[in-house]
Amino acid sequence: MGVENLQSIITEQQNRKTLQIDRQSTEEILSIINEEDQTVPHHIKKEIGSISAVVDQVVAAFENGGRLFYIGAGTSGRIGILDASECPPTYGTPPEMVQAIIAGGEEAIFRAVEGAEDNEQLGADDIEKYKITKKDVVIGITASGRAPYVLGALKKAKAIGATTVSFTCAKKTILNEVADYKINIEVGPEVITGSTRMKAGTTQKLVLNMITTSSMIKIGKVYQNLMVDVQPLNKKLVDRAKRIIQNVTGCTMEEASKLFEQSNGNPKLAIIMYSCDVDVQTAINLLNSSHGFVYKAIKAYNNNIN
């Protein structure tokens, strides 16, 4: 990519509002950064329709045994890894359900791997390495929309038949040309020219949170607004699981602890057991027949006994 092409990308242009930032006081610098950051949610709001279409594809993939993959380089890859890694402990998903691939592999999580971002073939190879299929959704993340690694990955994923998504912080990008769905959120030049870990990175973090959170809600991982599929892997999460049971049912903490044990640490089953006054096996059957939705399981039980 030549200098002229680079300068034409909005994420690489100079921000006219911050030309004097190198001579401002600490508080003035922080205020400028804060003001620029506040523009991000406004730009995201304008693309809710595009994000919604992607969420529906992700949900359909999950329901059909498919997976969600993020693929990116540098900051984009690291943000994908962050979001994917939080799904198992938060929603009890298997690690393979939401995955992230970064150019250069694990080493690139902590240190840039020279040339990895510029290698289109490497992106294609990683799609094969992770055995991506037509059941999967692959979201290519790149601020500029031009990272060769991500482009190569999306081309290969599309050829396989996977659902492909171009997620960029620019409107007109080459990545859009190979994607089935597009999320293009143009947040303008960065506070520090070309530092896309800032507004572009914030945009990516917020949107990936929206995609996985919405998808998990739509496959029954949330009851009311509680993460009822939380994996109680430490003391804090055990306490959270018990408080979820208590909050939903109105039982005492002692009762919640007993239900927690009887349900083998599964808040969903504990809630159904208490709400429907049934044993754990009946709760399992109700939950399975309701495809994992707690409210549907309770409703079905109440309809049957009335």
Secondary structure, 3 states (H helix, E strand, C coil): CCHHHHHHCHHHCCCHHHCCHHHCCHHHHHHHHHHHHCHHHHHHHCCHHHHHHHHHHHHHHHHCCCCEEEEECCHHHHHHHHHHHHHHHHHCCCCCCEEEEECCCCHHHHCCCCCHHHCHHHHHHHHHHCCCCCCCEEEEECCCCCCHHHHHHHHHHHHHCCEEEEEECCCCCHHHHHCCEEEECCCCCCCCCCCCCCHHHHHHHHHHHHHHHHHHHHCCCCECCECCCCCCCCHHHHHHHHHHHHHHHCCCHHHHHHHHHHCCCCHHHHHHHHHHCCCHHHHHHHHHHCCCCHHHHHHHHHHHHC
